[in-house]
Amino acid sequence: MTRDRDSEYSRAITQAAPKAQQIADRFHLLQNLSFYVQAWLELRKNVVFESLLKLQPLKLKTREPPESTSSDARRGYQKQAERAERIEHYKTVKHLSDEGTGVTEIARVVGLAKSTIRFLLKQGEFPIRLGRRSKLSNEHED
């Protein structure tokens, strides 16, 4: 008999049919797995992303993709270029701060809001952005 992973279902089935073999259905196993993997990644996101950053990154020769690339590939090029720009901003902010430049002056030089400069200075390292949740992960939520 397949069932939900809730212990109440387990007790009810055990009482009603003690010899029945109980197995969890695929949907609930995958749902539980995705929940725990997501929770684990959330707790360790900086370690995971730092490990990924140490891998050899794809080097782009240009910031603009060739005209023949798909829209998904073009978005990938654009995201990579935006990330490179954020890294440069972060490095510049840290460098200017280390030289003793104030937040207002850094904001003027870099062209970012003072609140963004303060946020970047609070970070011990380049802040990792988590992307939006995939529509697939919300497929069964209602």
C-alpha positions as CSV (number, residue, x, y, z in Angstrom):
1,M,0.0,0.0,0.0
2,T,1.5,3.4,-0.9
3,R,0.9,6.3,1.4
4,D,1.9,9.7,2.6
5,R,4.9,9.8,4.9
6,D,2.9,11.1,7.9
7,S,3.2,8.8,10.9
8,E,-0.6,9.0,11.5
9,Y,-1.2,7.3,8.2
10,S,1.3,4.6,9.2
11,R,-0.4,3.9,12.5
12,A,-3.8,3.8,10.9
13,I,-2.7,1.3,8.2
14,T,-0.8,-0.8,10.8
15,Q,-4.0,-1.1,12.8
16,A,-6.3,-1.7,9.9
17,A,-4.0,-4.1,7.9
18,P,-1.0,-5.2,10.0
19,K,0.4,-7.5,7.2
20,A,0.2,-4.8,4.5
21,Q,3.5,-3.7,3.1
22,Q,3.8,0.1,3.3
23,I,5.8,2.1,0.9
24,A,6.0,5.9,0.3
25,D,4.9,7.1,-3.1
26,R,7.4,8.7,-5.4
27,F,5.8,12.2,-5.1
28,H,6.2,12.3,-1.3
29,L,9.8,10.9,-1.4
30,L,10.8,13.5,-3.9
31,Q,9.0,16.2,-2.0
32,N,10.8,15.3,1.2
33,L,14.1,15.0,-0.5
34,S,13.8,18.4,-2.2
35,F,12.8,20.0,1.1
36,Y,15.8,18.6,3.0
37,V,18.2,19.4,0.1
38,Q,16.9,23.0,-0.1
39,A,17.2,23.4,3.7
40,W,20.8,22.0,3.6
41,L,21.8,24.3,0.8
42,E,20.2,27.3,2.5
43,L,22.3,26.6,5.6
44,R,25.5,26.0,3.6
45,K,25.0,28.3,0.6
46,N,28.2,30.4,1.1
47,V,30.3,27.3,1.4
48,V,28.7,25.7,-1.6
49,F,28.9,28.8,-3.8
50,E,32.5,29.5,-2.7
51,S,33.4,26.0,-3.9
52,L,31.6,26.6,-7.2
53,L,33.5,29.9,-7.6
54,K,36.8,28.1,-7.2
55,L,36.0,26.0,-10.3
56,Q,37.5,27.4,-13.5
57,P,35.0,30.0,-14.7
58,L,33.9,30.2,-18.3
59,K,36.0,33.0,-19.9
60,L,34.1,35.2,-22.3
61,K,35.9,36.9,-25.1
62,T,33.2,39.5,-25.4
63,R,30.3,40.7,-23.2
64,E,27.8,40.3,-26.1
65,P,26.9,36.9,-27.3
66,P,26.9,36.0,-31.0
67,E,23.7,36.8,-32.8
68,S,23.1,33.1,-33.5
69,T,22.8,32.0,-29.9
70,S,19.5,31.1,-28.3
71,S,17.6,33.4,-25.9
72,D,18.6,31.2,-22.9
73,A,22.2,31.4,-23.9
74,R,21.9,35.2,-24.4
75,R,20.4,35.4,-20.9
76,G,23.4,33.4,-19.6
77,Y,25.8,35.8,-21.2
78,Q,24.0,38.7,-19.8
79,K,23.8,37.3,-16.2
80,Q,27.6,36.5,-16.4
81,A,28.4,40.0,-17.5
82,E,26.2,41.5,-14.7
83,R,27.8,39.3,-12.1
84,A,31.3,40.4,-13.3
85,E,30.2,44.0,-13.0
86,R,28.9,43.4,-9.4
87,I,32.2,41.8,-8.5
88,E,34.1,44.8,-9.8
89,H,31.8,47.1,-7.8
90,Y,32.4,45.1,-4.7
91,K,36.2,45.1,-5.2
92,T,36.2,48.9,-5.8
93,V,34.0,49.5,-2.7
94,K,36.3,47.3,-0.5
95,H,39.5,49.0,-1.9
96,L,38.2,52.5,-1.4
97,S,37.0,51.7,2.1
98,D,40.3,50.2,3.0
99,E,41.9,53.4,1.9
100,G,39.7,55.3,4.3
101,T,37.2,56.7,1.8
102,G,33.8,57.5,3.3
103,V,30.5,55.9,2.3
104,T,29.2,59.0,0.6
105,E,32.3,59.4,-1.5
106,I,32.4,55.7,-2.4
107,A,28.7,55.9,-3.5
108,R,29.5,58.9,-5.7
109,V,32.6,57.3,-7.3
110,V,31.0,53.8,-7.9
111,G,27.6,55.1,-8.7
112,L,25.7,53.0,-6.2
113,A,23.3,54.0,-3.4
114,K,24.8,54.6,0.1
115,S,22.6,51.8,1.4
116,T,24.2,49.4,-1.1
117,I,27.7,50.5,-0.1
118,R,26.9,49.9,3.6
119,F,25.5,46.5,2.7
120,L,28.6,45.6,0.7
121,L,30.9,46.8,3.5
122,K,29.0,44.7,6.1
123,Q,29.7,41.5,4.1
124,G,32.9,39.7,4.8
125,E,33.1,38.5,1.2
126,F,31.4,39.0,-2.1
127,P,27.7,38.4,-1.4
128,I,26.2,35.5,-3.3
129,R,22.8,36.0,-4.9
130,L,20.4,33.1,-5.0
131,G,18.3,33.0,-8.1
132,R,14.6,33.0,-8.2
133,R,12.9,29.8,-7.4
134,S,12.2,27.7,-10.4
135,K,8.6,27.3,-11.5
136,L,9.1,23.6,-11.3
137,S,9.7,23.7,-7.6
138,N,6.3,25.4,-7.2
139,E,4.5,23.0,-9.5
140,H,2.6,21.1,-6.8
141,E,2.1,23.9,-4.3
142,D,-1.5,25.2,-4.0
